[in-house]
């Protein structure tokens, strides 16, 4: 069996201590060939938000809500 090492990228939430990974499942997560490809895959239809280079998962808590809507007073 041939084995090769390959660097892959995953889209992860940028909120400190969150740890969510886009497409995360107990068995797997989406893997991409570049950071740009990972970021591009996450769109508004996923429930995740983009803020420049940051990705914010769809978690429903105060920290995530404020990151998605910086002007929101919660």
Residue frames as a rotation matrix with the C-alpha (Angstrom) as fourth column:
UNK 1
0.586 0.810 0.000 0.00
0.810 -0.586 0.000 0.00
0.000 0.000 -1.000 0.00
UNK 2
-0.415 -0.694 0.588 1.40
0.670 -0.671 -0.318 3.40
0.615 0.262 0.744 -0.98
UNK 3
0.486 0.485 -0.727 1.15
0.841 -0.485 0.238 6.18
-0.237 -0.727 -0.644 1.56
UNK 4
-0.346 -0.546 0.763 1.73
0.674 -0.711 -0.203 9.84
0.653 0.443 0.614 0.74
UNK 5
-0.317 0.182 -0.931 1.66
0.767 -0.528 -0.365 12.88
-0.558 -0.829 0.028 2.96
UNK 6
-0.337 0.276 0.900 -0.47
0.657 -0.616 0.435 15.80
0.674 0.738 0.026 1.81
UNK 7
-0.910 0.074 -0.408 -1.13
0.255 -0.676 -0.691 19.11
-0.327 -0.733 0.596 3.52
UNK 8
-0.273 0.884 0.379 -4.82
0.709 -0.082 0.701 19.95
0.651 0.460 -0.604 3.60
UNK 9
-0.962 0.037 0.271 -6.75
-0.175 -0.846 -0.503 22.85
0.211 -0.531 0.820 5.06
UNK 10
-0.287 0.916 -0.281 -10.02
0.923 0.344 0.176 22.94
0.257 -0.209 -0.943 6.96
UNK 11
-0.277 0.302 0.912 -12.28
-0.082 -0.953 0.291 25.92
0.957 0.006 0.288 7.62
UNK 12
-0.309 0.094 -0.946 -12.41
0.894 0.369 -0.255 26.56
0.325 -0.924 -0.199 11.37
UNK 13
0.740 0.647 0.183 -14.27
0.505 -0.714 0.485 29.14
0.444 -0.266 -0.855 13.44
UNK 14
-0.210 -0.875 0.436 -12.08
0.350 -0.484 -0.802 32.08
0.913 -0.016 0.408 14.48
UNK 15
0.561 0.422 0.713 -13.89
-0.521 -0.489 0.699 32.70
0.644 -0.763 -0.054 17.76
UNK 16
-0.498 -0.842 0.209 -11.44
-0.694 0.242 -0.678 31.88
0.520 -0.483 -0.705 20.59
UNK 17
-0.820 0.018 0.572 -12.09
-0.422 0.655 -0.627 28.56
-0.386 -0.756 -0.529 22.33
UNK 18
0.229 0.940 -0.255 -14.87
-0.916 0.119 -0.383 27.59
-0.330 0.321 0.888 19.88
UNK 19
-0.569 -0.614 0.547 -13.15
-0.412 0.788 0.457 24.83
-0.712 0.034 -0.702 17.95
UNK 20
0.493 0.802 0.338 -15.93
-0.026 0.402 -0.915 24.32
-0.870 0.442 0.219 15.39
UNK 21
-0.743 -0.669 -0.013 -14.81
-0.105 0.097 0.990 23.02
-0.661 0.737 -0.142 12.00
UNK 22
-0.087 0.734 -0.674 -16.89
-0.929 -0.304 -0.212 23.51
-0.360 0.607 0.708 8.84
UNK 23
0.244 0.300 -0.922 -18.52
-0.717 0.696 0.037 20.27
0.654 0.652 0.385 7.74
UNK 24
-0.701 -0.606 0.375 -17.45
-0.689 0.442 -0.575 18.62
0.183 -0.662 -0.727 10.98
UNK 25
0.577 0.740 -0.347 -18.87
-0.604 0.672 0.429 15.23
0.550 -0.038 0.834 11.61
UNK 26
0.639 -0.376 0.671 -17.66
-0.521 0.429 0.738 12.55
-0.565 -0.821 0.078 14.02
UNK 27
0.616 -0.347 0.707 -16.18
0.522 0.852 -0.037 10.74
-0.590 0.392 0.706 11.02
UNK 28
-0.216 -0.669 0.711 -14.77
0.976 -0.165 0.141 13.53
0.023 0.724 0.689 8.81
UNK 29
0.284 0.277 -0.918 -14.59
0.205 -0.953 -0.223 17.23
-0.937 -0.125 -0.328 7.87
UNK 30
0.969 0.048 0.241 -14.28
0.246 -0.198 -0.949 19.01
0.002 0.979 -0.204 4.52
UNK 31
0.142 -0.980 -0.141 -10.65
0.487 -0.055 0.872 19.24
-0.862 -0.193 0.469 3.38
UNK 32
0.983 0.173 -0.067 -9.29
0.049 -0.587 -0.808 21.80
-0.179 0.791 -0.585 0.92
UNK 33
0.448 -0.852 0.270 -6.04
0.865 0.337 -0.371 22.28
0.225 0.400 0.888 -0.99
UNK 34
-0.586 -0.636 0.502 -5.54
0.471 -0.771 -0.429 25.92
0.660 -0.015 0.752 0.04
UNK 35
-0.716 0.328 -0.616 -6.71
0.497 -0.378 -0.781 28.38
-0.489 -0.865 0.108 2.70
UNK 36
-0.770 0.418 -0.482 -8.44
-0.579 -0.776 0.253 30.40
-0.268 0.473 0.839 -0.03
UNK 37
-0.593 0.557 -0.582 -10.41
-0.207 0.593 0.778 27.36
0.778 0.582 -0.236 -1.20
UNK 38
-0.599 0.352 -0.719 -11.52
0.771 0.496 -0.400 26.59
0.216 -0.794 -0.569 2.36
UNK 39
-0.711 0.299 -0.637 -12.67
0.154 -0.817 -0.556 30.16
-0.686 -0.493 0.534 2.94
UNK 40
-0.775 0.400 -0.489 -14.39
-0.628 -0.410 0.661 30.38
0.064 0.820 0.569 -0.46
UNK 41
-0.709 0.498 -0.499 -16.42
0.254 0.841 0.478 27.23
0.657 0.212 -0.723 0.20
UNK 42
-0.493 0.527 -0.692 -18.04
0.802 -0.032 -0.596 28.71
-0.337 -0.849 -0.407 3.28
UNK 43
-0.784 0.288 0.551 -20.88
0.167 -0.756 0.633 30.89
0.599 0.588 0.544 2.04
UNK 44
-0.677 0.540 0.501 -23.98
-0.724 -0.611 -0.319 32.54
0.134 -0.579 0.805 3.47
UNK 45
0.236 0.835 -0.497 -26.08
-0.683 0.507 0.527 29.42
0.692 0.215 0.689 2.86
UNK 46
-0.223 -0.428 -0.876 -24.07
0.242 0.846 -0.475 27.45
0.944 -0.318 -0.085 5.44
UNK 47
0.830 0.497 -0.254 -25.01
0.391 -0.192 0.900 29.54
0.398 -0.846 -0.353 8.47
UNK 48
0.057 -0.888 -0.457 -21.37
0.918 -0.133 0.373 30.56
-0.392 -0.441 0.807 8.82
UNK 49
0.969 0.214 -0.123 -20.32
0.165 -0.932 -0.322 34.18
-0.183 0.292 -0.939 8.35
UNK 50
0.083 -0.953 0.290 -17.23
0.962 0.000 -0.274 35.74
0.261 0.302 0.917 6.81
UNK 51
0.951 0.051 -0.304 -15.70
0.149 -0.940 0.307 38.90
-0.270 -0.337 -0.902 8.21
UNK 52
0.386 -0.848 -0.364 -12.72
-0.919 -0.389 -0.066 39.67
-0.086 0.359 -0.929 6.03
UNK 53
-0.325 -0.597 -0.734 -10.42
-0.589 0.735 -0.336 36.69
0.740 0.323 -0.590 6.55
UNK 54
-0.807 0.059 0.588 -12.25
-0.526 0.380 -0.760 35.54
-0.268 -0.923 -0.276 9.68
UNK 55
-0.435 0.721 -0.539 -14.80
-0.095 0.559 0.824 32.73
0.895 0.410 -0.175 9.68
UNK 56
-0.715 0.315 0.624 -17.53
-0.688 -0.158 -0.709 32.64
-0.125 -0.936 0.330 12.32
UNK 57
-0.919 0.349 -0.185 -19.56
0.286 0.911 0.298 29.47
0.273 0.221 -0.936 12.80
UNK 58
-0.277 0.928 0.248 -23.31
-0.132 -0.292 0.947 29.31
0.952 0.229 0.204 13.32
UNK 59
-0.574 0.048 -0.817 -23.13
0.763 0.395 -0.512 28.79
0.298 -0.917 -0.264 17.11
UNK 60
0.200 0.777 0.596 -25.95
0.268 -0.629 0.730 30.63
0.942 0.014 -0.334 18.84
UNK 61
0.287 -0.125 -0.950 -24.37
0.952 -0.075 0.298 32.49
-0.108 -0.989 0.097 21.73
UNK 62
0.851 0.140 -0.507 -23.50
0.213 -0.973 0.089 36.07
-0.481 -0.184 -0.857 22.64
UNK 63
-0.053 -0.970 -0.236 -19.84
-0.083 -0.231 0.969 35.92
-0.995 0.071 -0.069 21.55
UNK 64
-0.600 -0.139 0.788 -20.68
0.690 0.407 0.598 34.54
-0.403 0.903 -0.149 18.11
UNK 65
0.452 0.852 0.264 -23.64
0.887 -0.400 -0.229 36.91
-0.089 0.338 -0.937 17.64
UNK 66
0.691 -0.245 -0.680 -21.47
0.001 -0.941 0.340 39.94
-0.723 -0.235 -0.650 18.45
UNK 67
-0.426 -0.899 0.102 -18.76
0.068 0.081 0.994 38.74
-0.902 0.430 0.027 16.05
UNK 68
-0.368 0.371 0.852 -21.29
0.915 0.309 0.261 38.31
-0.167 0.876 -0.453 13.23
UNK 69
0.434 0.594 0.677 -22.89
0.621 -0.742 0.253 41.73
0.653 0.310 -0.691 13.93
UNK 70
-0.489 -0.812 -0.319 -20.26
0.775 -0.236 -0.586 44.00
0.401 -0.533 0.745 15.54
UNK 71
-0.759 0.207 0.617 -22.68
-0.244 -0.969 0.025 46.93
0.603 -0.131 0.787 15.98
UNK 72
0.212 0.903 -0.374 -25.25
0.063 0.369 0.927 44.78
0.975 -0.220 0.022 17.78
UNK 73
-0.540 -0.299 0.787 -25.64
-0.728 -0.303 -0.615 45.58
0.422 -0.905 -0.054 21.46
UNK 74
0.174 0.553 -0.815 -26.47
0.031 0.824 0.566 42.38
0.984 -0.123 0.127 23.29
